[in-house]
Amino acid sequence: MSRSHFVFLTGAGMSAESGVPTFRDGLTGLWSRFDAETLATPQAFRRDPALVWGWYRWRASQLLQVQPNAGHDGIAELAQRGHRVNVVTQNVDDLHERAGSTKVVHLHGELLRSRCIDCGARAEPDPITLNLHPPEGGGHETPPACTVCGGPFRPDVVWFGEALPEAEWEAGMEAIAACDRVVVVGTSGLVQPAASLPLVAREMGKPVLEINPNPSALTPSVDDYWPMTASAGLARLLQEYPPHTS
Ligand SMILES: [Zn+2]
C-alpha cells in the first residue's frame, strides 16, 4: 500500500479513555459554586486572577497524572509506518505529543502553557507547570508577573468569547487541503468553529471518516462512520494500513 497523508481532527472523546478530567470535573471544592463558563473567560481572570490561575493549575496537575491511550498511540503508529500524519485537536491536553505525534496543532490552546496576558511573553520553564502541587480541591494561587511588562501570566487556552489562534487555524486548513483522508475522532461536532473543519474537508473533496461511539451532529455529512471508541477505531485503521514489508 502506498503512503497516505492523514489529517486527524480530534476532540474530547479522543482523550476520554485516558481518564482526562473534563472541564466540569474540575469544578470541585473551592470552585463548586462556579460555572466553567464563568471561570473560563478573560473577564473572570481580570476579576480574580488567583482564582482562575489556581483552577488551571489544578487541571494541569490532573493532566500530568494520566497517560495517552491506544488511540493516541495508534495515530503516532501510522506516522511510524511511513504515512504523513497531521493532528488538529480541540483538546488542551498534551497526550498526542506524549504518544509520539510530532505534527500537532492545538485549536483551543494548551493546558500546560501560559503567557503574559498583556504582552504575550512566555517564560522557561513554563510557570503553569512549576512546583505543581496544588492542595486537594485546588486553591487560589497568584499568577507570576511578566518580567517584561509586569502583567499577570494567564493559561494559554482559548477562553469563551476569544478567537481561535490564527496560525493554528491556518495550519489546520493547509493540512486538510494537502491530505488524502480526514479522520474525525471523538468530537461532538458542535463546538464552532472547529466543527466546521470536517465540512470544509468535504467541500475540498476529501473523504471523511468519523470515529465516535455515538452518532454526532456531523455523522449525516461524513463518508464513513465507525461507531466505536478512539482506541477501537485506530486499531481498525491500523489494520487497513499495515506496515510496509520490503
Ligand atoms: Zn508582559
Residues whose N, C-alpha, C, O or C-beta is under 5 A from the ligand:
A	BS01	ZN	C116 D118 C119 G120 A121 C146 V148 C149 G150 G151
